[in-house]
């Protein structure tokens, strides 16, 4: 398949710049991957599409304040976006500058502390923060929230609350698992009362999620790597759900990628690791029967994933319908609930 197979025209005004006033106030487009049938709804009606015994799997990663402005000793300006926290003092980061800093040099971040450029690793920089304060504390004190590039305003206090799920707990992501942004505590409690199970995985979303695919043939694309973890309790709940013939719903493409990465012959194994799983049409899903997700960027790996889940023709039709009906797109936008297409 070619990158042009995953392109579409999106009016700029449909790119949501701010969240809805209430988390659960978004619209919801339901897509049946088997038939292609569409149903317009509202997110607050999500419980109507689930049954007692079903399981929702959430990504509990927490977005870190990963963006810094800084300067080189020469005074040259630069921008740093932390991609991954490695330990208490080291990170892998993207650096944007007129001239890239050299290994063994130092840079000043947020006018607050220095970082040593240790080495370059495949387009990223290994940085060592020169401070006794742990990395995560420095990020929280001096960094800013890294909103996606298509959101045009600078992150403010409202974004620090709303570009974070209510159940976020494992710090490490540089982008939010946006399907989860629609849930508030009341919705989670309503689902529990209705007999819907809730489980968690962790996948620390990297900045690569926004990187465009730069090859014509998608099979030649190299996927970025991300850290994930699947706990024993989640494995137990998945097994229990299958025994009761319930459906497993991934809340977001990141939860789906974590589950599919941990699966071997339809059995999910607990543990942690790195995943560069690249899901495109033709992929056979092992775990997830239903996917809750937002609308994705043209030519993106996430659009390829949902096309694999529901079928490319059904996704093209659903996206055209969403544009015609003025749904809101991307991170702060509306949601889709996709029933997986039948697999051969």
For each residue, the residues with C-beta under 8 A, 3 or more apart:
1: 5 6 217 218 219 280 281
2: 5 216 217 218
3: 6 7 213 215 216 217 218 299
4: 7 216
5: 1 2 218 312
6: 1 3 218 298 299 300 303 304 307 312
7: 3 4 298 299
8: 298 316 319 320 323
9: 298
10: 14 15 298 323 329
11: 14 323
12: 15
13:
14: 10 11 323 326 327 328 329 333
15: 10 12 150 328 329 330 333
16: 19 328 329 330 331 332 333 334
17: 151 152 153 332
18: 153 332
19: 16 23 162 163 181 332
20: 23 25 26 332
21: 25
22: 25 184
23: 19 20 26 162 166 181 182 183 184 187
24: 43 44 182 183 184 186 187
25: 20 21 22 42 43 44
26: 20 23 42 43 182 328 333 334 335
27: 40 41 42 43 327 328 334 335
28: 40 41 42 43 45 46 334 335 336 337
29: 38 39 40 41 318 321 322 327 334 335 336 337
30: 38 39 41 49 336 337 338 339
31: 36 37 38 310 314 315 318 336 337 338 339
32: 35 36 37 38 339
33: 36 309 310 311 314 338 339 340 341 342
34: 339 341 342
35: 32
36: 31 32 33 311 313 314 317
37: 31 32
38: 29 30 31 32 317 318 321
39: 29 30
40: 27 28 29 325
41: 27 28 29 30 45 48 49
42: 25 26 27 28 45
43: 24 25 26 27 28 46 182 334 335
44: 24 25 187
45: 28 41 42 48 49
46: 28 43 49 50 187 191 292 337
47: 50 187 190 191 194 196
48: 41 45
49: 30 41 45 46 337
50: 46 47 54 56 191 194 196 247 249
51: 54 195 196 246 247
52: 194 195 196
53: 195 196 197 241 244 245 246
54: 50 51 196 197 241 246 247 248 249 290
55: 196 197 198 199 237 238 241 246 247 248 249
56: 50 191 196 197 198 199 249 251 292
57: 199 200 201 234 238 248 249 250 251 255 259 288
58: 165 167 177 180 183 198 199 200 201 251 252 255
59: 165 177 180 200 201 202 203 205 251 252 254 255 258
60: 165 167 168 169 170 200 201 202
61: 168 170 171 172 173 177 202 203 204 205 254
62: 164 168 169 170 171 172 173
63: 66 145 146 163 164 168 173 174 175 176 205
64: 82 85 136 139 140 143 171 172 173 174
65: 139 140 142 143 144 145 146
66: 63 81 82 83 139 143 145 146 174
67: 79 80 81 82 143 144 145 146
68: 79 80 81 82 109 110 142 143 144
69: 77 78 79 80 109 110
70: 77 78 79 80 107 108 109 110 115
71: 75 76 77 78 107 108
72: 75 76 78 97 101 105 107 108
73: 105 106 107 108
74:
75: 71 72
76: 71 72 97 98 99
77: 69 70 71 97 98
78: 69 70 71 72 95 96 97 101 107
79: 67 68 69 70 95 96 97
80: 67 68 69 70 93 94 95 96 107 109 115 127
81: 66 67 68 93 94 96 146 174 207
82: 64 66 67 68 85 91 92 93 139 143 174
83: 66 91 92 93 94 124 174 206 207 208
84: 91 92 172 204 206 227
85: 64 82 90 91 135 136 139 171 172
86: 90 91 92 126
87: 90 135
88: 134 135
89: 128 129 131 134 135
90: 85 86 87 118 126 127 128 129 135
91: 82 83 84 85 86 126 127 129 135
92: 82 83 84 86 121 124 125 126 127
93: 80 81 82 83 124 125 127
94: 80 81 83 123 124 125 207
95: 78 79 80 100 101 125
96: 78 79 80 81
97: 72 76 77 78 79 100 101
98: 76 77
99: 76
100: 95 97 120 125
101: 72 78 95 97 105 107 117 125
102: 105 117
103: 117 118 119 120
104: 116 117 118
105: 72 73 101 102 116 117
106: 73 114 115 116 117 130
107: 70 71 72 73 78 80 101 114 115 117 127
108: 70 71 72 73 111 113 114
109: 68 69 70 80 112 113 114 115 129 142
110: 68 69 70 113 142 143
111: 108
112: 109 138 141 142
113: 108 109 110 129 130 131 133 138 142
114: 106 107 108 109 129 130 131
115: 70 80 106 107 109 127 128 129 130
116: 104 105 106 127 128 130
117: 101 102 103 104 105 106 107 125 126 127
118: 90 103 104 125 126 127 128
119: 103 125 126
120: 100 103 123 124 125 126
121: 92 124 125 126
122:
123: 94 120
124: 83 92 93 94 120 121
125: 92 93 94 95 100 101 117 118 119 120 121
126: 86 90 91 92 117 118 119 120 121
127: 80 90 91 92 93 107 115 116 117 118
128: 89 90 115 116 118
129: 89 90 91 109 113 114 115 133 135 138
130: 106 113 114 115 116
131: 89 113 114 138
132:
133: 113 129 137 138 141
134: 88 89 137 138
135: 85 87 88 89 90 91 129 138 139
136: 64 85 139 140 171
137: 133 134 140 141
138: 112 113 129 131 133 134 135 141 142 143
139: 64 65 66 82 85 135 136 142 143
140: 64 65 136 137 143
141: 112 133 137 138
142: 65 68 109 110 112 113 138 139
143: 64 65 66 67 68 82 110 138 139 140
144: 65 67 68 154 155
145: 63 65 66 67 155 159 160 163
146: 63 65 66 67 81 155 174 175 207
147: 151 153 154 155 159 163 331
148: 151 175 210 330 331
149: 210
150: 15 297 330 331
151: 17 147 148 331 332
152: 17
153: 17 18 147 156
154: 144 147
155: 144 145 146 147 159 160 163
156: 153 159 160
157: 160 161
158: 161 162
159: 145 147 155 156 162 163
160: 145 155 156 157 163 164
161: 157 158 164
162: 19 23 158 159 181 332
163: 19 63 145 147 155 159 160 176 181 331 332
164: 62 63 160 161 168 176 181
165: 58 59 60 168 176 177 180 181 183
166: 23 183 184 185 188
167: 58 60 180 183 188 200
168: 60 61 62 63 164 165
169: 60 62
170: 60 61 62 202 204 229
171: 61 62 64 85 136
172: 61 62 64 84 85 202 204 227
173: 61 62 63 64 176 177 203 204 205 206
174: 63 64 66 81 82 83 146 204 205 206 207
175: 63 146 148 178 205 206 207 209 210 331
176: 63 163 164 165 173 180 181 205 331
177: 58 59 61 165 173 180 203 205 251 252 254 255
178: 175 181 252 294 330 331 332
179: 182 251 252 253 255 292 293 294 335
180: 58 59 165 167 176 177 183 251 252
181: 19 23 162 163 164 165 176 178 331 332
182: 23 24 26 43 179 187 335
183: 23 24 58 165 166 167 180 187 188 251
184: 22 23 24 166 187 188
185: 166 188 189
186: 24 189 190
187: 23 24 44 46 47 182 183 184 190 191
188: 166 167 183 184 185 191 192 198
189: 185 186 192 193
190: 47 186 187 193 194
191: 46 47 50 56 187 188 194 196 198
192: 188 189 195 196 198
193: 189 190
194: 47 50 52 190 191
195: 51 52 53 192
196: 47 50 51 52 53 54 55 56 191 192
197: 53 54 55 56 237 240 241 246
198: 55 56 58 188 191 192
199: 55 56 57 58 233 234 237 238
200: 57 58 59 60 167 231 234
201: 57 58 59 60 228 229 230 231 234 255 258 259 262
202: 59 60 61 170 172 227 228 229 258
203: 59 61 173 177 226 227 228 229 254 255 257 258 275
204: 61 84 170 172 173 174 226 227 228
205: 59 61 63 173 174 175 176 177 209 226 254
206: 83 84 173 174 175 209 224 225 226
207: 81 83 94 146 174 175 210 211
208: 83 211 223 224 226
209: 175 205 206 224 301 302
210: 148 149 175 207 297
211: 207 208 224
212: 299 300
213: 3 218 221 299 300 301
214: 221
215: 3 218 220 221
216: 2 3 4 220
217: 1 2 3 220
218: 1 2 3 5 6 213 215 221 280 304
219: 1 280
220: 215 216 217
221: 213 214 215 218 278 301
222: 276
223: 208 276 277 278 301
224: 206 208 209 211 276
225: 206 274 275 276
226: 203 204 205 206 208 254 257 274 275 276
227: 84 172 202 203 204 272 273 274
228: 201 202 203 204 257 258 261 262 272 273 274 275
229: 170 201 202 203 258 271 272
230: 201 234 235 258 259 262 268 269 270 271 272
231: 200 201 234 235 270
232: 235 236 270
233: 199 236 237
234: 57 199 200 201 230 231 237 238 268 270
235: 230 231 232 238 239 268 269 270
236: 232 233 239 240
237: 55 197 199 233 234 240 241
238: 55 57 199 234 235 241 242 248 259 268 287
239: 235 236 242 243
240: 197 236 237 243 244
241: 53 54 55 197 237 238 244 246 247 248
242: 238 239 245 246 248
243: 239 240
244: 53 240 241
245: 53 242
246: 51 53 54 55 197 241 242
247: 50 51 54 55 241 289 290
248: 54 55 57 238 241 242 259 287 288 289 290
249: 50 54 55 56 57 288 289 290 291 292
250: 57 253 255 256 259 287 288 290 291 292
251: 56 57 58 59 177 179 180 183 255 292
252: 58 59 177 178 179 180 255 256 292 293 294
253: 179 250 256 257 291 293 296 302 305 306
254: 59 61 177 203 205 226 257 258
255: 57 58 59 177 179 201 203 250 251 252 258 259
256: 250 252 253 259 260 279 287 288 291 305 309
257: 203 226 228 253 254 260 261 275 277 279 305
258: 59 201 202 203 228 229 230 254 255 261 262 275
259: 57 201 230 238 248 250 255 256 262 263 268 287 288
260: 256 257 263 277 279 285 286 287 288
261: 228 257 258 273 275 277
262: 201 228 230 258 259 268 269 270 271
263: 259 260 266 267 268 269 286 287
264: 267 269
265: 286
266: 263 286 287
267: 263 264
268: 230 234 235 238 259 262 263 287
269: 230 235 262 263 264
270: 230 231 232 234 235 262
271: 229 230 262
272: 227 228 229 230
273: 227 228 261
274: 225 226 227 228
275: 203 225 226 228 257 258 261
276: 222 223 224 225 226
277: 223 257 260 261
278: 221 223 301 304
279: 256 257 260 283 301 304 305 308 309
280: 1 218 219 283 304 305 307 308
281: 1 304 307 308 311 312
282: 308
283: 279 280 308
284: 343
285: 260 288 289 308 309 340 343
286: 260 263 265 266
287: 238 248 250 256 259 260 263 266 268
288: 57 248 249 250 256 259 260 285 291 309 340
289: 247 248 249 285 339 340
290: 54 247 248 249 250 337 338 339 340
291: 249 250 253 256 288 306 309 336 337 338 340
292: 46 56 179 249 250 251 252 335 336 337 338
293: 179 252 253 296 302 306 335 336 338
294: 178 179 252 329 330 331 333 334 335 336
295: 319 322 327 328 329 330 333 334 336
296: 253 293 300 302 303 306 330
297: 150 210 300 302 303 330
298: 6 7 8 9 10 303
299: 3 6 7 212 213 303
300: 6 212 213 296 297 303 304
301: 209 213 221 223 278 279 304 305
302: 209 253 293 296 297 305 306
303: 6 296 297 298 299 300 306 307 315
304: 6 218 278 279 280 281 300 301 307 308
305: 253 256 257 279 280 301 302 308 309
306: 253 291 293 296 302 303 309 310 315 336 338
307: 6 280 281 303 304 310 311 312 315
308: 279 280 281 282 283 285 304 305
309: 33 256 279 285 288 291 305 306 338 340 341
310: 31 33 306 307 314 315 318 338 339 340 341
311: 33 36 281 307 314 315 341
312: 5 6 281 307 315 316
313: 36 316 317
314: 31 33 36 310 311 317 318 341
315: 31 303 306 307 310 311 312 318 319
316: 8 312 313 319 320
317: 36 38 313 314 320 321
318: 29 31 38 310 314 315 321 322 336
319: 8 295 315 316 322 323
320: 8 316 317 323 324
321: 29 38 317 318 324 325
322: 29 295 318 319 325 327 329 334 336
323: 8 10 11 14 319 320 326 327
324: 320 321
325: 40 321 322
326: 14 323
327: 14 27 29 295 322 323 333 334
328: 14 15 16 26 27 295 332 333 334
329: 10 14 15 16 294 295 322 333 334
330: 15 16 148 150 178 294 295 296 297 333
331: 16 147 148 150 151 163 175 176 178 181 294
332: 16 17 18 19 20 151 162 163 178 181 328
333: 14 15 16 26 294 295 327 328 329 330
334: 16 26 27 28 29 43 294 295 322 327 328 329
335: 26 27 28 29 43 179 182 292 293 294
336: 28 29 30 31 291 292 293 294 295 306 318 322
337: 28 29 30 31 46 49 290 291 292
338: 30 31 33 290 291 292 293 306 309 310
339: 30 31 32 33 34 289 290 310
340: 33 285 288 289 290 291 309 310 343
341: 33 34 309 310 311 314
342: 33 34
343: 284 285 340
344:
